[in-house]
Amino acid sequence: MRRSLAIILALSVVGLGAVACKPHKRTFGEKVQDTLDPPKGEAERAGRAIDRATDGK
């Protein structure tokens, strides 16, 4: 019971963080990067999205 409550709480915190993010408009450079070197799978696509959302370079 405690484990399921902890999982639900953790998922709700992560979900609220994802909902709070505003959509990111891709710049010209990001569009070129995605065209010349497209993400190779879901993990890389998610990584790029996180980097762009947090301005990580």
C-alpha positions as CSV (number, residue, x, y, z in Angstrom):
1,M,0.0,0.0,0.0
2,R,2.7,2.5,0.9
3,R,4.7,1.5,-2.2
4,S,1.8,2.2,-4.5
5,L,1.1,5.5,-2.8
6,A,4.7,6.5,-3.2
7,I,4.6,5.5,-6.9
8,I,1.5,7.5,-7.5
9,L,2.9,10.5,-5.7
10,A,6.1,10.4,-7.7
11,L,4.2,10.1,-11.0
12,S,2.0,13.0,-10.1
13,V,5.1,15.2,-9.3
14,V,6.7,14.2,-12.6
15,G,3.4,14.8,-14.5
16,L,2.9,18.2,-13.0
17,G,6.5,19.2,-14.0
18,A,5.8,18.0,-17.6
19,V,2.5,19.9,-17.8
20,A,4.1,23.1,-16.5
21,C,6.6,23.3,-19.3
22,K,5.6,25.6,-22.2
23,P,6.0,24.3,-25.8
24,H,9.3,25.1,-27.4
25,K,9.5,26.5,-30.9
26,R,12.4,24.9,-32.8
27,T,15.0,27.3,-34.1
28,F,16.4,27.1,-37.5
29,G,19.6,25.4,-36.2
30,E,17.5,22.8,-34.4
31,K,15.5,22.1,-37.5
32,V,18.8,21.7,-39.5
33,Q,20.2,19.4,-36.9
34,D,17.1,17.2,-36.9
35,T,17.2,17.1,-40.7
36,L,20.9,16.2,-41.1
37,D,21.3,14.1,-38.0
38,P,17.8,12.8,-37.0
39,P,17.4,11.2,-33.6
40,K,18.0,7.5,-33.6
41,G,15.2,6.3,-31.4
42,E,12.9,7.4,-28.6
43,A,15.6,7.9,-26.0
44,E,17.6,10.3,-28.2
45,R,14.5,12.1,-29.2
46,A,13.5,12.6,-25.6
47,G,17.0,13.6,-24.7
48,R,17.0,16.4,-27.3
49,A,13.6,17.6,-26.2
50,I,14.8,17.8,-22.6
51,D,18.0,19.6,-23.6
52,R,16.0,22.1,-25.6
53,A,13.4,22.6,-22.9
54,T,16.0,23.3,-20.3
55,D,18.4,25.2,-22.5
56,G,21.0,22.6,-21.9
57,K,23.8,22.9,-24.5
